[in-house]
Amino acid sequence: MNYFPDEVIEHIFDYVVSHRDRNALSLVCKCWYRIERCTRKRVFLGNCYSITPERLIQRFPSLKSLTLKGNLHFADFNLVPHDWGGFVYPCIEALARSRVGLEKLRLKRMVASDESLELLSCSFTNFKSLVLLSCEGFTTDGLSAIAANCRFLRELDLQENEVEDHKGLWLSCFPDNATSLVSLNFACLKGELEDLGIGSFVHDPESEAYINLKNTLLKCKSIISLSGFLEVAPHCLAAIYPVCPNLTSLNMSYVAGIQGNELIKLLRHCVKLQRLWMMDCIGDKGLGVVAMTCKDLQELRVFLSEYQSIYFGNPAAVMEKGLVAISMGCPKLHSLLYLCHQMTNAALITVAKKNCPNFIHFRLCILNTLW
């Protein structure tokens, strides 16, 4: 099977970046398995328990970039036992013990303790990138260790994590001479730049903070992604109208206390949206407005407004009517997460077969209001 020297095969393999394609290459023959094993630097594990850390290191000794997924997606909605698992410490410990040259670590729905972050920061000299998505178990103390010890850190991305704030000024732990950092995202933490409206935005329309933000946004013509509002007053939404026409991504999945009518006013300005995350308080009426306004929409996620709505019902919650409207008005839609209280087979057939036959991701959760 091998018509070229191993060095040539290795060079060819360097151009194959897809995880699935690399897996397929390793199955061709023993020689390709050996070459792929020694040259694979990026590994993706969709289930953190699919292989032991020791076996992972044995299988890929040249590992530099690791992506781990822990809990199932529906763990975000309290539908998975709290102590299910997903602890990253054993994996980091094994990697450190084996002296693997880890440079990048991406975790999703994992439990990352302060101890694990501290061990990570001290064990890998050339560590460059840490991405934590929907993780828990750590505090600002763990982030302080990352900031202080990872001298070559280029990326620190924290999204939708449960972070306990110990009131430590962890950002000040970055060395004064640290020049490697090029990407820093900590939207999941309480905003420290209050004047810019990060975090809570509940100012009076006549206040200086509100006026300053509104005037600043009037000058921001290049913003295409908006998120991070953990709390916002309805009357403050008008301040962000100026940036809405250029938005391609809008995440309002954490905004509580906003009625559907207020969201509708906002969405009427978002004509270029491709990605939209919303609470179900938008209602079927609001989804109808999205269908008429956002013709380029490709991804939609609709979350529960409150967990209590499972028990007491939500008169504005989305049902099958809103989903059908979206499928008819947004022909480019290919990714959907939809939590609702009612759905019919006829509606699903209309959506999947007639209106949106090109779905790549389709996740539907029907919650019984009689639980």
Secondary structure as GFF3:
##gff-version 3
##sequence-region A 1 371
A	DSSP	alpha_helix	6	13	.	.	.	ID=ss1
A	DSSP	alpha_helix	19	26	.	.	.	ID=ss2
A	DSSP	alpha_helix	30	39	.	.	.	ID=ss3
A	DSSP	beta_strand	42	45	.	.	.	ID=ss4
A	DSSP	alpha_helix	53	59	.	.	.	ID=ss5
A	DSSP	beta_strand	65	69	.	.	.	ID=ss6
A	DSSP	three_ten_helix	73	77	.	.	.	ID=ss7
A	DSSP	alpha_helix	89	97	.	.	.	ID=ss8
A	DSSP	beta_strand	104	108	.	.	.	ID=ss9
A	DSSP	alpha_helix	114	123	.	.	.	ID=ss10
A	DSSP	beta_strand	129	133	.	.	.	ID=ss11
A	DSSP	beta_strand	138	139	.	.	.	ID=ss12
A	DSSP	alpha_helix	140	149	.	.	.	ID=ss13
A	DSSP	beta_strand	155	159	.	.	.	ID=ss14
A	DSSP	beta_strand	163	164	.	.	.	ID=ss15
A	DSSP	three_ten_helix	170	173	.	.	.	ID=ss16
A	DSSP	beta_strand	183	186	.	.	.	ID=ss17
A	DSSP	three_ten_helix	194	196	.	.	.	ID=ss18
A	DSSP	beta_strand	199	201	.	.	.	ID=ss19
A	DSSP	alpha_helix	208	219	.	.	.	ID=ss20
A	DSSP	beta_strand	225	226	.	.	.	ID=ss21
A	DSSP	beta_strand	229	232	.	.	.	ID=ss22
A	DSSP	three_ten_helix	234	246	.	.	.	ID=ss23
A	DSSP	beta_strand	249	251	.	.	.	ID=ss24
A	DSSP	alpha_helix	260	267	.	.	.	ID=ss25
A	DSSP	beta_strand	275	279	.	.	.	ID=ss26
A	DSSP	three_ten_helix	280	282	.	.	.	ID=ss27
A	DSSP	alpha_helix	283	293	.	.	.	ID=ss28
A	DSSP	beta_strand	299	303	.	.	.	ID=ss29
A	DSSP	alpha_helix	309	312	.	.	.	ID=ss30
A	DSSP	alpha_helix	320	329	.	.	.	ID=ss31
A	DSSP	beta_strand	335	340	.	.	.	ID=ss32
A	DSSP	alpha_helix	345	349	.	.	.	ID=ss33
A	DSSP	pi_helix	350	355	.	.	.	ID=ss34
A	DSSP	beta_strand	361	366	.	.	.	ID=ss35
###
